């Protein structure tokens, strides 16, 4: 199931899994005022999105947007990538539920690495603020970008797409 916490807590939880090293180093740079990454994200206007290659098949999506109401969002999941979502400025809600509990409304689209699901009322709510990170694995249906309160909030966020490591071949 998903991991959640401050950047330092999540980095400690993933310290022995080299798959996440580049992603966590990239995200850490956004918390350093004056770094090229921090400056670049702060210069982005609302509605802008940019993609950056990180290496080892991982890439970052830097984005600035306003949070949405639940009816404007869908649960989603991915097969080929693990989402490492980091809020740099602002806050949002992310609803999370195991995909085995969700009903597919749009089957897997390999080009987008995306499955969309019907509304579900029994997910777990994560309140993600500046400095927090949520790691969402393929079984984690998630509905990000939600209002943390009653009004839309401006969010500066980075999502790192980390390739799912290949599974070892069964021994036989």
JORA-V177112 format. One record per run of one state. SS is the DSSP state (alpha for helix, beta for strand, coil for the rest). FROM is the first residue (numbers start at 1). LEN is the number of residues. Records with the same first field share a line. If there is no record, write none. Layout:
# JORA-V177112
SS->FROM-LEN + FROM-LEN
This chain:
# JORA-V177112
coil->1-2 + 14-4 + 30-6 + 44-5 + 56-2 + 67-1 + 69-1 + 73-2 + 78-3 + 90-1 + 102-2 + 110-4 + 118-6 + 130-2 + 137-3 + 147-7 + 164-9
beta->3-4 + 49-7 + 58-9 + 68-1 + 75-3 + 81-9 + 91-8 + 104-6 + 114-4 + 124-6 + 132-5 + 140-7 + 154-10
alpha->7-7 + 18-12 + 36-8 + 70-3 + 99-3
